[in-house]
Amino acid sequence: MRSLFLALGLIVLASNENNAQPTDAQLRSDWANLARYRDANAKVAPPAANENRVVFMGNSITEGWQQYFAAMFPGKPYINRGISGQTTPQMLVRFRPDVVALKPKVVVILAGTNDIAGNTGPSTLEMIEDNIASMAEVARANGIKVVLSSVLPVFDYPWKPGLEPAPKIIALNKWIKDYAAQHGATYVDYHSAMADARGGMKEGLASDGVHPNEAGYRLMAPLVEQAIQRALAAR
């Protein structure tokens, strides 16, 4: 929780990703963007009997996947709750209304790259790890199975060049994989399938080296589907 309170003091405008960003005034009034899905959440019906509902929690990488959900997960009761530019402390703040309240069987958490980019201020790997662990703990406490995603490879952030994120992402992914193994979560490894020799995104999978294009999402879809099925089958 230390990192949450540190980040709450850093109300910083994040002019960072492909999608339009909140204004500084919006960040000050609704830092975690709790309003983004408030109306949509209110319209989500309770899960039907035997429904394998899944919520995808994340940033713009998750949000951008929404346009392909119907084609890549046909007929699946999957709910997208990605918000562009978000960091793990913001996701932790909105985890209850955007995940727990929707009563999924599984949550897929894909988070951490924007923390490394410093979107809401400087973040150590320990701070990111604390927030991911806290989201997983909240999910487990509410009977939700957890799929923890590797952070996608990045050689350089177009909106924050020079940070050398590739080795930091590799280190964070090792922690995520180990945490999943130690705490009964399921790990999905996008990074190994998407990384080039320098630790960046393989050519043809993203337009900017960060955000997947359709080819990138098509590579990711079967990997996460397999992870979801493993999570559902786990006791």
Secondary structure, DSSP 8 states (H G I E B T S, - for coil): -HHHHHHHT-------SSS----HHHHHH-TT-TTTTHHHHHT-----TT---EEEEESHHHHHHGGGHHHHSTT--EEEEE-TT--HHHHHHTHHHHTGGG--SEEEEE--HHHHTTTTS---HHHHHHHHHHHHHHHHHTT-EEEEE-----S-BTTBTT--HHHHHHHHHHHHHHHHHHTT-EEE--HHHHB-TTSSB-TTSBSSSSSB-HHHHHHHHHHHHHHHHHHHH--
